[in-house]
Amino acid sequence: MCILAVAALTGACAVVKAPYTVVKGTVKAAYYTVKGAYELTAGTTRLVYKVGSFTFKVVKAPLDWSLGNGDIEAIDGIDPKEAIRQGRVKCSPYTVKGKTYYPMSVAEARSYKETGLASWYGYETVAKNRGAMTANGEVFDPEGLTAAHKYLPLPTHVKVTNLENGRWVIVRVNDRGPFPSDHNPASGKRIIDLSAGAAKRLGFYRQGLAKVRVETVELRREG
């Protein structure tokens, strides 16, 4: 049975205009074998699964942990942690510094493909607190293969290719960003913020930025 990386995302999602690219018409995405469950469900607090050669470890964060991105003011019109507790995050609108962002629909996410700048974030986020929670309530691991995106449903799996050296990796998008910062407004133009671990795999950890191609992938359960 074929399972899309976004297939487990349920509920109505608003279709809005936003600065991302979706491919028109029929899209034939690459298939990747999934070994193990990859979605947290009620009563599940930990997952370990593989997509191809990439291993993912997902842990549900305690609700008393701080959000890694403290600038998220509301999700789906309510307090971010309450939205996480109620499971109202996936493709719900959210507000950062007074600006509301409208994630793409599940249908749009299936054909998403975009080229632009990638950055990375990691240790500084965890260092601020005893631990950091992503925008969908998962433990943020700087060395994991994860990413933040402003418009993709959470979670979604994407293939990220460093166009400067040809390296690629599959990451789990489980957070929101990157957003314009007070000292660098241009940072909001970057299309994806990768974990430090993903940046190392892609070979741009030291330089900080890289031109990348981001595209959703289709997952197939083993067996």
Secondary structure, DSSP 4 states (H G I P E B T S, - for coil): -EEETTTT--S-------S--B--S---PPEEEEES--S--TT--EEEEEETTEEEEEEBPPTTSEESSTTEEEETTB-HHHHHHHT--TT--EEETTEEE-PPPHHHHHTBEEEEEEEEE-HHHHHTSS-EE-TTSBBP-TTSSEEE-SSS-SSEEEEEEETTT--EEEEEEEE------SS-GGGGG-SEEEEHHHHHHHT-TTT--EEEEEEE-EEEE--
